[in-house]
Amino acid sequence: MPASAVRGIVEELLVEAAQSPTGIVGIVQVGHPVLRAVAEPYDGQLDDATLASLVAVMQRTMRLAPGVGLAAPQIGLPVAIAVLEDPGTADPEIERVRERPVLGFRVLVNPRYEAAAGGGERVDFYEGCLSVVGFHAVVPRLRAVRLTGVDETGAPLDEVVTGWPARIVQHETDHLGGTLYIDRARLRSLAAADPLGAQWASEPRPVTAARELGFDLA
């Protein structure tokens, strides 16, 4: 995609955000082709001020959704940028079992992940997605990944991420390759986001859902 086309999409998004009372933009839903395309690498198509404005819009949109991550394709921009932030959980058992600490706001540009050295262990938990409203499902994910890429300033990233932050990294980076969590999910675990589905997802590990719905856990 030409840089001019990227700039044109971003300009439209910034206008949409400026016209919104909350400064956010719409999140596209499953079935939109942008969610199934491989995102273009970010290579400086935007000037610094425009990139900063885009990141701010993505942050507000993610927070108000609310979510713990948002990839640019989810707002219709097929470029490899994602934002992450997780306030954590008030439940100490969930925090312990899911390894879910507070994750401060950060930006990933052109991210990639692979299993961390000696870290091929996979863990199962329920996930949802801002682009697949109304459902969630259990997804086996690597417990520890090596994350590479750069941040919004161009500073290199090369680190090992574990637990719930690793799950968020995998989920959002997958978006940039056209993969949704439902592609990796244990489909027998798929549940509506209703009281029963919330009950399944509220367990530290989805043991009851596995037993009642008939799927295996890693």
C-alpha positions in Angstrom: 0.0 0.0 0.0 1.4 3.4 -0.9 2.4 5.7 1.9 -0.2 8.2 0.6 -2.9 5.6 1.1 -1.9 4.9 4.7 -1.8 8.6 5.4 -5.3 9.0 3.9 -6.8 6.3 6.1 -5.2 7.8 9.2 -6.4 11.3 8.3 -10.0 9.9 8.0 -9.6 8.1 11.4 -8.3 11.3 13.1 -11.3 13.3 11.7 -13.7 10.6 12.9 -12.1 10.7 16.4 -12.2 14.5 16.4 -15.9 14.4 15.7 -16.6 11.8 18.5 -17.4 13.2 21.9 -15.1 10.6 23.4 -12.3 10.9 20.8 -12.6 7.3 19.7 -13.2 5.5 16.4 -15.2 2.5 15.4 -13.9 -1.1 15.8 -14.5 -3.3 12.7 -16.0 -6.7 13.2 -15.3 -10.2 12.0 -16.2 -10.5 8.4 -14.4 -7.3 7.4 -11.5 -8.2 4.9 -9.0 -6.0 6.8 -9.1 -8.4 9.7 -8.0 -11.2 7.3 -5.2 -9.4 5.5 -1.5 -9.3 6.4 -0.8 -5.8 7.7 1.7 -3.6 5.9 5.0 -3.1 7.8 5.2 0.4 9.4 8.2 2.1 7.8 7.7 5.7 8.5 4.6 6.4 6.4 3.5 9.0 9.0 5.2 12.0 10.5 5.9 11.8 14.2 3.0 14.1 15.2 0.5 12.1 13.1 1.8 8.8 14.5 1.4 10.2 18.1 -2.1 11.3 17.3 -3.0 7.8 15.9 -1.5 6.1 19.0 -3.6 8.3 21.3 -6.8 7.5 19.4 -6.0 3.8 19.6 -5.3 4.1 23.3 -8.6 5.9 24.0 -10.6 3.4 21.8 -9.0 0.4 23.5 -9.7 1.8 27.0 -13.3 2.8 26.4 -14.2 -0.5 24.6 -12.9 -1.7 27.1 -10.1 -4.0 26.1 -6.5 -4.9 26.9 -5.1 -4.6 23.4 -6.0 -3.1 20.0 -4.3 -3.7 16.6 -4.5 -1.1 13.8 -6.5 -3.5 11.5 -9.2 -3.5 14.1 -9.9 0.2 13.3 -9.5 -0.4 9.5 -5.9 0.5 9.2 -3.8 -2.4 7.6 -0.5 -1.4 9.2 1.5 -3.4 11.8 0.9 -1.3 14.9 -0.7 -2.4 18.1 -1.3 -1.0 21.6 -1.5 -2.9 24.8 -2.6 -2.1 28.4 -4.0 -4.2 31.1 -5.1 -2.9 34.5 -4.9 -6.4 35.9 -7.5 -8.1 38.1 -8.7 -7.6 41.6 -8.9 -11.3 42.2 -5.6 -12.6 43.7 -6.3 -16.2 42.6 -6.9 -15.2 39.0 -3.8 -13.0 39.2 -1.7 -16.0 40.4 -3.1 -18.7 38.2 -3.2 -16.6 35.0 0.1 -14.8 35.8 -1.8 -11.5 35.2 0.1 -8.5 36.6 -0.7 -4.9 35.7 0.6 -4.2 32.2 1.4 -0.5 31.5 0.5 1.1 28.3 2.9 0.3 25.4 3.0 0.4 21.6 4.3 -2.4 19.4 5.4 -1.6 15.9 6.2 -4.5 13.4 6.1 -7.0 16.3 6.9 -10.7 16.0 6.9 -13.4 18.6 8.3 -16.9 18.9 8.5 -19.4 21.7 11.0 -18.3 24.3 14.1 -20.5 24.6 13.0 -23.6 26.5 9.5 -22.2 26.7 7.2 -24.3 24.6 4.7 -24.8 27.4 1.1 -23.9 26.4 -1.7 -22.8 28.7 -5.4 -22.5 28.2 -7.6 -19.6 29.2 -10.7 -17.9 27.8 -10.2 -15.0 25.4 -12.5 -12.5 23.8 -11.9 -9.9 21.1 -13.2 -6.5 20.4 -13.7 -7.5 16.8 -15.7 -10.7 17.7 -18.3 -9.2 19.9 -20.6 -11.4 21.9 -18.4 -14.5 22.2 -15.3 -15.9 23.9 -13.4 -19.2 23.7 -10.5 -21.0 25.3 -7.3 -20.5 23.4 -4.1 -22.5 24.0 -1.2 -20.0 23.9 2.5 -20.1 24.6 3.2 -19.2 28.3 6.4 -17.4 27.4 7.4 -15.7 24.1 10.3 -13.8 22.8 8.9 -10.5 21.5 10.8 -8.5 18.9 10.1 -5.3 16.9 10.2 -1.7 17.8 8.2 0.8 19.8 6.6 4.0 18.6 9.9 5.9 18.9 11.8 3.3 16.9 13.6 1.9 19.9 14.2 -1.9 19.4 12.3 -4.5 21.3 13.8 -7.8 22.2 12.4 -9.3 25.4 10.8 -12.4 26.9 7.2 -11.9 28.0 5.4 -14.4 30.2 1.9 -15.1 31.5 -1.1 -13.0 30.6 1.0 -10.2 29.0 2.4 -12.9 26.6 -1.1 -13.9 25.8 -2.0 -10.3 24.9 1.2 -10.0 22.8 0.2 -13.1 20.8 -3.4 -12.1 20.4 -2.6 -8.6 19.1 0.4 -9.7 16.9 -1.8 -12.4 15.4 -4.2 -9.7 14.3 -1.4 -8.2 12.2 -1.1 -11.5 10.3 -4.8 -11.8 9.6 -5.4 -14.4 12.3 -8.2 -14.1 14.9 -8.3 -15.9 18.2 -11.2 -18.1 17.0 -8.7 -19.6 14.5 -6.7 -21.0 17.4 -9.5 -21.7 19.8 -10.8 -24.9 21.2 -14.1 -24.5 19.4 -16.1 -26.7 21.8 -15.4 -24.0 24.4 -17.0 -21.3 22.4 -19.5 -19.5 24.6 -21.8 -16.5 24.3 -20.9 -13.5 26.5 -24.0 -14.1 28.6 -24.2 -15.1 32.3 -23.4 -18.7 31.6 -20.4 -17.8 29.4 -19.2 -15.3 32.0 -19.4 -18.1 34.6 -17.2 -20.3 32.5 -14.7 -17.5 31.9 -14.6 -16.4 35.5 -12.7 -19.5 36.8 -9.0 -19.0 37.1 -8.6 -22.0 34.8 -11.6 -23.1 32.7 -11.9 -26.5 34.4 -15.7 -26.5 34.7 -16.2 -25.4 31.1 -13.9 -28.2 29.9 -15.8 -30.8 31.9 -19.3 -29.5 30.9 -18.6 -28.7 27.3 -16.3 -31.6 26.6 -12.9 -30.2 25.6 -9.3 -30.9 26.8 -7.0 -28.4 28.5 -3.3 -28.1 28.0 
